[in-house]
Amino acid sequence: MSMMQLLFSFQGRLNRQPYWLTSIAIVVVVMLLVVFAVATGFDGDLAASALVLVLLAIIYIPLIWIGFALGAKRLHDRNKSAWWLIVFYVLPGILSGIGNQMGMAGAVLHLASVVISIWGFIELGCLRGTRGPNAYGPDPLTLAP
């Protein structure tokens, strides 16, 4: 799989090793961006702060796309539709946001958010993909040299 297909395509399947390696690289890039933002952009100069935020957004938006592309290919490897990304990536944030508005009564929504996040972590990062070909393509482990 080419680097462009790995990072930007929603087609095909991806096994756990390249998923984790690329995900870790993304986390490192995000951490470096945060360090850069704190170190350079928020010193009281409004124009500099705005410029840093714009630069961060320009870099961060492709990282979001890459995260969704990786997740879609991982789900394809598990023989699941990429629509499951809504459950694993979006729903926990929505539940937590609603839970925050509800105060103590929102604890159940926070718990549901955590449970869904753990389920997504296991589904995407821990479980082996479908053995052999599936509806999304050939087994990536059989393609490896």
Backbone as CSV, one residue per row, in Angstrom:
resi,resn,N_x,N_y,N_z,CA_x,CA_y,CA_z,C_x,C_y,C_z
1,MET,0.848,-1.178,0.000,0.000,0.000,0.000,0.891,1.238,0.000
2,SER,0.606,2.150,-0.891,1.403,3.374,-0.971,1.116,4.273,0.230
3,MET,2.016,5.212,0.476,1.852,6.143,1.599,0.606,7.007,1.409
4,MET,0.335,7.437,0.172,-0.857,8.256,-0.096,-2.130,7.465,0.183
5,GLN,-2.147,6.198,-0.238,-3.323,5.367,0.020,-3.471,5.108,1.514
6,LEU,-2.369,4.853,2.206,-2.402,4.624,3.648,-2.996,5.821,4.374
7,LEU,-2.549,7.019,4.017,-2.929,8.204,4.763,-4.254,8.830,4.341
8,PHE,-4.619,8.731,3.068,-5.747,9.524,2.591,-6.911,8.730,2.001
9,SER,-6.728,7.466,1.701,-7.786,6.676,1.081,-8.656,5.990,2.131
10,PHE,-9.930,5.874,1.802,-10.861,5.145,2.664,-11.131,3.749,2.118
11,GLN,-10.395,3.359,1.096,-10.596,2.070,0.442,-9.563,1.062,0.922
12,GLY,-9.954,-0.201,0.951,-9.020,-1.268,1.266,-9.023,-1.634,2.742
13,ARG,-8.040,-2.468,3.083,-7.936,-3.002,4.433,-6.565,-2.668,5.006
14,LEU,-6.501,-2.622,6.333,-5.265,-2.276,7.023,-5.155,-3.135,8.264
15,ASN,-4.023,-3.835,8.395,-3.850,-4.639,9.600,-3.377,-3.780,10.767
16,ARG,-3.210,-4.399,11.939,-2.937,-3.646,13.157,-1.590,-2.949,13.160
17,GLN,-0.535,-3.550,12.639,0.797,-2.942,12.734,0.874,-1.572,12.059
18,PRO,0.519,-1.444,10.781,0.590,-0.094,10.192,-0.427,0.862,10.817
19,TYR,-1.549,0.344,11.299,-2.522,1.187,11.983,-1.894,1.815,13.222
20,TRP,-1.248,0.986,14.051,-0.643,1.497,15.281,0.547,2.403,15.002
21,LEU,1.398,2.021,14.065,2.568,2.850,13.765,2.158,4.235,13.266
22,THR,1.181,4.275,12.385,0.720,5.554,11.863,-0.028,6.347,12.937
23,SER,-0.815,5.673,13.744,-1.542,6.354,14.823,-0.581,6.968,15.838
24,ILE,0.460,6.237,16.188,1.457,6.770,17.124,2.166,7.978,16.515
25,ALA,2.488,7.900,15.224,3.120,9.038,14.551,2.201,10.259,14.586
26,ILE,0.905,10.068,14.403,-0.043,11.179,14.453,-0.084,11.787,15.850
27,VAL,-0.087,10.954,16.871,-0.100,11.453,18.249,1.154,12.282,18.525
28,VAL,2.300,11.812,18.047,3.547,12.557,18.240,3.463,13.912,17.532
29,VAL,2.942,13.943,16.320,2.809,15.204,15.581,1.879,16.156,16.332
30,VAL,0.758,15.653,16.837,-0.177,16.507,17.573,0.480,17.055,18.838
31,MET,1.225,16.220,19.549,1.913,16.688,20.760,2.939,17.761,20.418
32,LEU,3.672,17.584,19.327,4.624,18.606,18.906,3.923,19.905,18.530
33,LEU,2.768,19.791,17.887,1.999,20.993,17.535,1.539,21.735,18.784
34,VAL,1.107,21.001,19.789,0.672,21.643,21.030,1.847,22.340,21.712
35,VAL,3.003,21.675,21.754,4.193,22.285,22.349,4.574,23.542,21.570
36,PHE,4.532,23.464,20.258,4.837,24.624,19.415,3.870,25.770,19.710
37,ALA,2.579,25.447,19.799,1.577,26.485,20.046,1.792,27.154,21.388
38,VAL,2.053,26.373,22.395,2.257,26.937,23.728,3.542,27.755,23.774
39,ALA,4.582,27.270,23.113,5.879,27.943,23.167,5.922,29.240,22.366
40,THR,5.151,29.326,21.291,5.304,30.479,20.405,4.106,31.398,20.301
41,GLY,2.910,30.869,20.448,1.779,31.657,20.010,0.969,32.369,21.046
42,PHE,1.133,32.081,22.285,0.218,32.634,23.269,0.954,33.501,24.279
43,ASP,1.670,34.495,23.768,2.466,35.372,24.628,1.834,36.755,24.788
44,GLY,0.582,36.888,24.445,-0.103,38.166,24.589,-0.276,38.931,23.291
45,ASP,0.471,38.585,22.256,0.356,39.242,20.955,-0.796,38.593,20.196
46,LEU,-1.878,39.322,20.020,-3.080,38.786,19.401,-2.837,38.335,17.965
47,ALA,-2.093,39.098,17.192,-1.829,38.738,15.794,-1.011,37.453,15.712
48,ALA,0.014,37.329,16.548,0.834,36.114,16.544,0.014,34.911,16.986
49,SER,-0.832,35.095,17.986,-1.682,34.002,18.465,-2.640,33.549,17.368
50,ALA,-3.225,34.490,16.647,-4.141,34.152,15.566,-3.406,33.410,14.448
51,LEU,-2.201,33.860,14.118,-1.411,33.199,13.078,-1.083,31.759,13.481
52,VAL,-0.688,31.557,14.723,-0.373,30.200,15.201,-1.623,29.325,15.132
53,LEU,-2.780,29.834,15.534,-4.013,29.047,15.479,-4.384,28.684,14.045
54,VAL,-4.192,29.606,13.117,-4.484,29.315,11.711,-3.529,28.232,11.190
55,LEU,-2.248,28.358,11.501,-1.277,27.343,11.076,-1.600,25.976,11.672
56,LEU,-1.987,25.956,12.939,-2.350,24.688,13.577,-3.572,24.064,12.912
57,ALA,-4.554,24.881,12.569,-5.749,24.367,11.901,-5.399,23.787,10.534
58,ILE,-4.517,24.466,9.810,-4.107,23.977,8.488,-3.433,22.614,8.600
59,ILE,-2.680,22.404,9.651,-1.993,21.124,9.849,-2.934,20.097,10.467
60,TYR,-3.799,20.519,11.377,-4.632,19.590,12.127,-5.741,18.973,11.277
61,ILE,-6.310,19.717,10.353,-7.411,19.197,9.527,-6.985,17.963,8.729
62,PRO,-5.837,17.960,8.055,-5.420,16.713,7.390,-5.195,15.559,8.382
63,LEU,-4.764,15.861,9.592,-4.576,14.801,10.582,-5.908,14.149,10.964
64,ILE,-6.965,14.940,11.010,-8.296,14.377,11.270,-8.695,13.450,10.126
65,TRP,-8.473,13.895,8.900,-8.783,13.072,7.722,-8.007,11.756,7.786
66,ILE,-6.721,11.842,8.089,-5.875,10.645,8.171,-6.404,9.696,9.239
67,GLY,-6.810,10.235,10.383,-7.367,9.392,11.442,-8.615,8.658,10.996
68,PHE,-9.487,9.347,10.279,-10.691,8.695,9.771,-10.353,7.662,8.693
69,ALA,-9.385,7.967,7.830,-8.993,7.016,6.778,-8.402,5.752,7.387
70,LEU,-7.554,5.905,8.397,-6.983,4.734,9.075,-8.076,3.900,9.735
71,GLY,-8.983,4.574,10.429,-10.070,3.860,11.097,-10.964,3.135,10.108
72,ALA,-11.245,3.754,8.974,-12.094,3.109,7.963,-11.440,1.845,7.441
73,LYS,-10.164,1.919,7.135,-9.473,0.727,6.616,-9.369,-0.365,7.678
74,ARG,-9.201,0.031,8.944,-9.161,-0.957,10.027,-10.511,-1.643,10.165
75,LEU,-11.583,-0.859,10.085,-12.915,-1.458,10.151,-13.160,-2.368,8.957
76,HIS,-12.686,-1.977,7.793,-12.808,-2.846,6.616,-12.078,-4.164,6.858
77,ASP,-10.933,-4.102,7.516,-10.199,-5.328,7.819,-11.005,-6.212,8.768
78,ARG,-11.822,-5.608,9.605,-12.682,-6.349,10.532,-14.004,-6.733,9.862
79,ASN,-14.138,-6.438,8.561,-15.334,-6.711,7.762,-16.538,-5.909,8.252
80,LYS,-16.280,-4.670,8.613,-17.328,-3.765,9.070,-17.299,-2.498,8.214
81,SER,-18.446,-1.867,8.108,-18.562,-0.626,7.357,-17.840,0.502,8.080
82,ALA,-17.335,1.452,7.311,-16.681,2.624,7.899,-17.682,3.510,8.636
83,TRP,-18.971,3.292,8.456,-19.970,4.049,9.196,-19.852,3.826,10.703
84,TRP,-19.214,2.737,11.118,-18.976,2.490,12.539,-18.082,3.568,13.145
85,LEU,-17.361,4.322,12.308,-16.541,5.410,12.837,-17.384,6.446,13.565
86,ILE,-18.622,6.615,13.146,-19.503,7.547,13.850,-19.700,7.089,15.287
87,VAL,-19.888,5.790,15.473,-20.068,5.247,16.827,-18.787,5.392,17.633
88,PHE,-17.649,5.051,17.038,-16.401,5.016,17.797,-15.731,6.383,17.955
89,TYR,-15.864,7.270,16.989,-15.163,8.550,17.018,-16.060,9.719,17.430
90,VAL,-17.313,9.710,17.026,-18.177,10.874,17.220,-19.095,10.711,18.440
91,LEU,-19.734,9.562,18.567,-20.719,9.356,19.626,-20.166,9.571,21.037
92,PRO,-18.950,9.092,21.379,-18.454,9.354,22.740,-18.369,10.846,23.074
93,GLY,-17.950,11.653,22.127,-17.883,13.091,22.358,-19.258,13.713,22.563
94,ILE,-20.230,13.266,21.781,-21.592,13.776,21.929,-22.154,13.396,23.294
95,LEU,-21.984,12.129,23.675,-22.490,11.684,24.971,-21.838,12.434,26.121
96,SER,-20.523,12.642,26.039,-19.828,13.381,27.095,-20.288,14.837,27.155
97,GLY,-20.476,15.442,25.991,-20.951,16.821,25.958,-22.327,16.968,26.590
98,ILE,-23.223,16.057,26.260,-24.556,16.088,26.874,-24.448,15.811,28.368
99,GLY,-23.584,14.835,28.732,-23.386,14.522,30.143,-22.865,15.702,30.933
100,ASN,-22.005,16.513,30.338,-21.489,17.707,31.004,-22.601,18.707,31.300
101,GLN,-23.574,18.790,30.416,-24.679,19.723,30.606,-25.660,19.252,31.677
102,MET,-25.637,17.965,31.983,-26.601,17.395,32.918,-26.075,17.337,34.352
103,GLY,-24.835,17.698,34.559,-24.273,17.641,35.907,-24.105,16.201,36.370
104,MET,-24.441,15.940,37.604,-24.265,14.596,38.169,-25.149,13.560,37.484
105,ALA,-26.290,13.989,36.976,-27.190,13.060,36.288,-26.578,12.563,34.975
106,GLY,-25.572,13.254,34.484,-24.925,12.857,33.230,-23.873,11.785,33.392
107,ALA,-23.687,11.275,34.610,-22.672,10.244,34.850,-22.912,8.997,34.006
108,VAL,-24.167,8.655,33.780,-24.487,7.476,32.963,-24.021,7.706,31.530
109,LEU,-24.201,8.914,31.023,-23.752,9.220,29.657,-22.228,9.198,29.572
110,HIS,-21.559,9.689,30.599,-20.093,9.621,30.631,-19.628,8.169,30.652
111,LEU,-20.288,7.353,31.442,-19.942,5.928,31.498,-20.158,5.273,30.135
112,ALA,-21.276,5.581,29.487,-21.537,5.042,28.149,-20.461,5.489,27.175
113,SER,-20.027,6.743,27.283,-18.963,7.264,26.429,-17.670,6.479,26.621
114,VAL,-17.326,6.200,27.865,-16.104,5.439,28.158,-16.218,4.017,27.625
115,VAL,-17.367,3.382,27.824,-17.560,2.005,27.353,-17.440,1.937,25.832
116,ILE,-18.060,2.881,25.119,-17.978,2.905,23.651,-16.537,3.149,23.206
117,SER,-15.821,4.033,23.900,-14.418,4.292,23.552,-13.551,3.057,23.739
118,ILE,-13.765,2.337,24.818,-13.009,1.095,25.049,-13.351,0.068,23.978
119,TRP,-14.625,-0.045,23.641,-15.049,-0.967,22.584,-14.366,-0.597,21.265
120,GLY,-14.343,0.687,20.925,-13.678,1.127,19.697,-12.191,0.836,19.721
121,PHE,-11.537,1.064,20.868,-10.109,0.767,21.012,-9.846,-0.713,20.751
122,ILE,-10.667,-1.571,21.331,-10.477,-3.016,21.147,-10.761,-3.408,19.705
123,GLU,-11.846,-2.903,19.153,-12.245,-3.256,17.783,-11.201,-2.809,16.759
124,LEU,-10.732,-1.573,16.884,-9.799,-1.032,15.899,-8.352,-1.439,16.164
125,GLY,-7.958,-1.467,17.409,-6.546,-1.621,17.706,-6.085,-2.972,18.171
126,CYS,-7.006,-3.829,18.612,-6.573,-5.079,19.241,-6.988,-6.340,18.496
127,LEU,-8.156,-6.343,17.901,-8.658,-7.565,17.278,-8.091,-7.759,15.877
128,ARG,-7.797,-9.014,15.556,-7.295,-9.355,14.229,-8.384,-9.133,13.196
129,GLY,-7.972,-8.801,12.007,-8.905,-8.641,10.907,-9.441,-9.975,10.438
130,THR,-10.392,-9.911,9.524,-10.973,-11.105,8.939,-9.895,-11.892,8.211
131,ARG,-9.833,-13.184,8.458,-8.866,-14.034,7.749,-9.346,-14.229,6.310
132,GLY,-8.418,-14.090,5.388,-8.764,-14.244,3.986,-9.471,-13.011,3.450
133,PRO,-9.886,-13.071,2.193,-10.548,-11.918,1.585,-11.924,-11.684,2.210
134,ASN,-12.354,-10.431,2.189,-13.714,-10.106,2.592,-14.275,-9.098,1.585
135,ALA,-15.388,-8.489,1.913,-16.054,-7.584,0.969,-15.220,-6.351,0.638
136,TYR,-14.186,-6.067,1.443,-13.392,-4.850,1.260,-12.024,-5.103,0.638
137,GLY,-11.714,-6.362,0.353,-10.452,-6.649,-0.310,-9.758,-7.869,0.269
138,PRO,-8.562,-8.143,-0.245,-7.807,-9.304,0.237,-7.235,-9.051,1.634
139,ASP,-6.895,-10.126,2.308,-6.296,-10.059,3.639,-4.938,-9.384,3.524
140,PRO,-4.709,-8.263,4.230,-3.425,-7.573,4.119,-2.261,-8.400,4.677
141,LEU,-2.539,-9.331,5.551,-1.453,-10.162,6.091,-0.958,-11.175,5.070
142,THR,-1.814,-11.597,4.153,-1.355,-12.518,3.123,-0.622,-11.791,2.006
143,LEU,-0.809,-10.459,1.922,-0.121,-9.674,0.905,1.281,-9.297,1.340
144,ALA,1.542,-9.340,2.670,2.848,-8.935,3.184,3.923,-9.943,2.779
145,PRO,5.138,-9.423,2.475,6.199,-10.331,2.068,6.721,-11.165,3.222
